[in-house]
Amino acid sequence: MPLVPMVIEQTNRGERSYDIYS
Protein backbone atom coordinates (compact mmCIF):
# COMPACT_ATOMS: atom_id res chain seq x y z
CA MET A 1 0.00 0.00 0.00
CA PRO A 2 2.14 2.90 -1.25
CA LEU A 3 -0.71 5.33 -0.68
CA VAL A 4 -0.44 5.01 3.10
CA PRO A 5 3.18 6.20 3.43
CA MET A 6 2.62 8.88 0.77
CA VAL A 7 -0.20 10.44 2.77
CA ILE A 8 1.80 10.21 5.99
CA GLU A 9 4.63 12.22 4.43
CA GLN A 10 2.21 14.77 2.98
CA THR A 11 0.40 15.31 6.27
CA ASN A 12 3.60 15.13 8.34
CA ARG A 13 1.67 13.28 11.03
CA GLY A 14 2.10 9.56 10.31
CA GLU A 15 0.20 8.25 13.30
CA ARG A 16 -2.96 10.28 12.52
CA SER A 17 -2.80 9.49 8.80
CA TYR A 18 -2.10 5.82 9.49
CA ASP A 19 -5.13 5.62 11.79
CA ILE A 20 -7.39 7.07 9.11
CA TYR A 21 -6.11 4.67 6.44
CA SER A 22 -6.02 1.77 8.87
N, C-alpha and C positions, 0 to 999 in steps of 0.2 A: 504493500500500500504506500506508494510514493506520495500520495496526496496528503497523508497525515503529517509527515515531517516537513513538507513544503508549507503547510498552513502554520505549523509551529514556528517556523523561522520567520514567516511573514508577520505573525502576531507577536512574536518575541515573548511568548508566555509558556508554550510547551505544555505544562500541566493542564492549563485551562483548555487549550486547543485539543489536547489529547482526550480530555474528558468528554468534550463535545463530540468528537469523532469516534470515541469508544462506543 
